[in-house]
Amino acid sequence: MTLMTILSALLDAIQDPAVALGYMAKFGAGIGAGLGVIGAGIGIGKIGAQAMDAIARQPESVGDIRSNMIIAAALVEGVAFFAVVCCLLVILA
């Protein structure tokens, strides 16, 4: 099933447009939260891969690279947490 068939079935099942709009907003918020978490996972994975590559090139600078990696991963995780909180506000509102 495609996304459009699922949404059209949802709209056909619900007669009141205001209720359908609420369900669709919650559905979109769930998709947004999922995409935010997936993007953060990809970002943190790339940060870790590049840090390991940099450590392999210059083993003497392990401490600096590790601390910068942890700071960058925390920033990416903060953005993901913000996306999930925004989506939860839409779902619970």
Backbone as CSV, one residue per row, in Angstrom:
resi,resn,N_x,N_y,N_z,CA_x,CA_y,CA_z,C_x,C_y,C_z
1,MET,0.839,-1.185,0.000,0.000,0.000,0.000,0.877,1.238,0.000
2,THR,0.457,2.194,-0.735,1.196,3.447,-0.758,0.640,4.393,0.301
3,LEU,1.370,5.446,0.505,0.966,6.422,1.513,-0.344,7.110,1.119
4,MET,-0.505,7.368,-0.158,-1.727,8.050,-0.599,-2.967,7.180,-0.415
5,THR,-2.851,5.864,-0.625,-4.011,5.002,-0.409,-4.364,4.917,1.071
6,ILE,-3.363,4.927,1.917,-3.630,4.909,3.358,-4.326,6.195,3.781
7,LEU,-3.839,7.334,3.289,-4.456,8.614,3.648,-5.861,8.750,3.081
8,SER,-6.086,8.270,1.861,-7.434,8.358,1.295,-8.392,7.434,2.032
9,ALA,-7.938,6.257,2.463,-8.784,5.372,3.256,-9.110,6.007,4.603
10,LEU,-8.139,6.699,5.180,-8.372,7.394,6.442,-9.417,8.491,6.270
11,LEU,-9.306,9.240,5.187,-10.277,10.309,4.954,-11.660,9.757,4.648
12,ASP,-11.738,8.616,3.964,-13.041,8.018,3.690,-13.686,7.466,4.955
13,ALA,-12.872,6.949,5.868,-13.407,6.363,7.096,-13.917,7.429,8.058
14,ILE,-13.356,8.612,7.985,-13.740,9.679,8.911,-14.566,10.701,8.139
15,GLN,-15.778,10.926,8.608,-16.685,11.825,7.899,-16.465,13.290,8.248
16,ASP,-16.054,13.566,9.453,-15.861,14.940,9.900,-14.478,15.428,9.463
17,PRO,-14.383,16.493,8.656,-13.073,16.957,8.181,-12.153,17.449,9.291
18,ALA,-12.709,18.001,10.350,-11.868,18.493,11.441,-11.191,17.324,12.161
19,VAL,-11.919,16.241,12.331,-11.342,15.061,12.978,-10.273,14.451,12.071
20,ALA,-10.563,14.402,10.785,-9.591,13.849,9.830,-8.317,14.680,9.809
21,LEU,-8.462,15.982,9.900,-7.287,16.853,9.915,-6.446,16.625,11.166
22,GLY,-7.093,16.388,12.282,-6.374,16.092,13.521,-5.594,14.797,13.428
23,TYR,-6.242,13.771,12.843,-5.538,12.497,12.676,-4.364,12.623,11.715
24,MET,-4.561,13.381,10.663,-3.478,13.544,9.689,-2.321,14.342,10.285
25,ALA,-2.613,15.299,11.161,-1.553,16.060,11.826,-0.750,15.144,12.744
26,LYS,-1.433,14.255,13.448,-0.727,13.312,14.316,0.093,12.322,13.502
27,PHE,-0.442,11.897,12.363,0.290,10.997,11.480,1.547,11.686,10.949
28,GLY,1.413,12.931,10.547,2.568,13.689,10.055,3.585,13.956,11.146
29,ALA,3.120,14.179,12.363,4.051,14.391,13.476,4.828,13.120,13.775
30,GLY,4.181,11.987,13.669,4.884,10.725,13.864,5.939,10.491,12.806
31,ILE,5.613,10.809,11.570,6.596,10.685,10.485,7.744,11.671,10.704
32,GLY,7.423,12.883,11.130,8.465,13.880,11.388,9.406,13.466,12.501
33,ALA,8.862,12.872,13.566,9.712,12.405,14.660,10.624,11.287,14.188
34,GLY,10.072,10.387,13.390,10.885,9.297,12.861,12.003,9.782,11.969
35,LEU,11.695,10.736,11.099,12.733,11.270,10.216,13.800,12.030,10.999
36,GLY,13.376,12.732,12.035,14.353,13.448,12.867,15.312,12.503,13.565
37,VAL,14.794,11.395,14.066,15.650,10.424,14.754,16.561,9.698,13.762
38,ILE,16.023,9.365,12.588,16.853,8.708,11.567,17.983,9.630,11.113
39,GLY,17.668,10.893,10.904,18.700,11.856,10.504,19.778,12.016,11.557
40,ALA,19.378,12.019,12.818,20.368,12.126,13.890,21.247,10.887,13.944
41,GLY,20.660,9.732,13.740,21.452,8.507,13.741,22.472,8.484,12.620
42,ILE,22.071,8.931,11.449,23.008,9.008,10.321,24.106,10.024,10.618
43,GLY,23.731,11.159,11.177,24.714,12.198,11.491,25.733,11.750,12.517
44,ILE,25.275,11.091,13.569,26.201,10.627,14.596,27.098,9.521,14.043
45,GLY,26.545,8.676,13.185,27.367,7.646,12.558,28.467,8.232,11.695
46,LYS,28.129,9.278,10.944,29.150,9.929,10.112,30.200,10.627,10.965
47,ILE,29.776,11.229,12.072,30.733,11.875,12.981,31.713,10.844,13.529
48,GLY,31.185,9.705,13.973,32.048,8.660,14.509,32.997,8.096,13.467
49,ALA,32.499,7.898,12.248,33.353,7.357,11.184,34.483,8.317,10.830
50,GLN,34.162,9.584,10.725,35.197,10.560,10.398,36.190,10.735,11.541
51,ALA,35.715,10.616,12.771,36.628,10.712,13.913,37.596,9.533,13.934
52,MET,37.093,8.341,13.652,37.984,7.175,13.616,38.997,7.290,12.472
53,ASP,38.560,7.847,11.360,39.469,8.075,10.232,40.556,9.080,10.612
54,ALA,40.159,10.143,11.312,41.138,11.149,11.726,42.102,10.595,12.768
55,ILE,41.604,9.751,13.663,42.485,9.143,14.667,43.463,8.188,14.004
56,ALA,43.007,7.486,12.970,43.912,6.579,12.260,45.024,7.350,11.544
57,ARG,44.704,8.557,11.086,45.725,9.364,10.403,46.701,9.999,11.379
58,GLN,46.177,10.493,12.498,47.025,11.177,13.484,46.734,10.629,14.873
59,PRO,47.364,9.515,15.227,47.072,8.904,16.537,47.473,9.772,17.725
60,GLU,48.371,10.712,17.524,48.820,11.530,18.653,47.778,12.550,19.094
61,SER,46.770,12.816,18.281,45.753,13.815,18.640,44.417,13.160,19.001
62,VAL,44.492,12.013,19.671,43.274,11.284,20.019,42.382,12.099,20.954
63,GLY,42.968,12.740,21.953,42.168,13.479,22.938,41.386,14.627,22.336
64,ASP,42.028,15.401,21.465,41.340,16.534,20.830,40.224,16.058,19.912
65,ILE,40.503,15.023,19.131,39.499,14.521,18.190,38.313,13.937,18.948
66,ARG,38.587,13.194,20.019,37.511,12.581,20.794,36.622,13.637,21.430
67,SER,37.224,14.673,21.999,36.408,15.704,22.645,35.576,16.474,21.618
68,ASN,36.153,16.759,20.462,35.377,17.431,19.415,34.263,16.535,18.889
69,MET,34.526,15.231,18.805,33.496,14.297,18.350,32.338,14.256,19.337
70,ILE,32.638,14.234,20.615,31.580,14.178,21.629,30.740,15.454,21.609
71,ILE,31.376,16.596,21.438,30.634,17.863,21.365,29.730,17.894,20.137
72,ALA,30.252,17.471,18.982,29.445,17.470,17.748,28.291,16.479,17.857
73,ALA,28.530,15.302,18.434,27.455,14.326,18.601,26.385,14.843,19.553
74,ALA,26.784,15.561,20.595,25.805,16.127,21.522,24.951,17.187,20.831
75,LEU,25.552,17.980,19.969,24.773,18.983,19.235,23.778,18.329,18.289
76,VAL,24.198,17.289,17.594,23.287,16.581,16.689,22.162,15.934,17.490
77,GLU,22.495,15.343,18.616,21.475,14.722,19.454,20.502,15.755,20.006
78,GLY,20.985,16.959,20.291,20.099,18.024,20.751,19.100,18.442,19.695
79,VAL,19.541,18.492,18.452,18.619,18.830,17.355,17.574,17.736,17.184
80,ALA,17.996,16.480,17.295,17.047,15.366,17.185,16.033,15.407,18.327
81,PHE,16.506,15.701,19.526,15.599,15.791,20.666,14.592,16.928,20.476
82,PHE,15.047,18.043,19.924,14.147,19.160,19.643,13.080,18.762,18.624
83,ALA,13.466,18.013,17.595,12.503,17.566,16.580,11.461,16.635,17.190
84,VAL,11.909,15.727,18.043,10.975,14.795,18.672,10.029,15.535,19.618
85,VAL,10.530,16.501,20.362,9.671,17.264,21.275,8.633,18.068,20.501
86,CYS,9.047,18.672,19.387,8.079,19.426,18.562,6.986,18.504,18.027
87,CYS,7.368,17.330,17.576,6.373,16.384,17.068,5.460,15.887,18.183
88,LEU,6.003,15.671,19.366,5.167,15.275,20.491,4.187,16.370,20.883
89,LEU,4.602,17.622,20.772,3.678,18.725,21.058,2.521,18.745,20.074
90,VAL,2.792,18.419,18.816,1.710,18.356,17.827,0.787,17.186,18.137
91,ILE,1.361,16.040,18.511,0.547,14.858,18.779,-0.324,15.072,20.017
92,LEU,0.230,15.642,21.054,-0.505,15.769,22.320,-1.372,17.016,22.400
93,ALA,-1.255,17.916,21.454,-2.053,19.150,21.492,-3.465,18.923,21.019
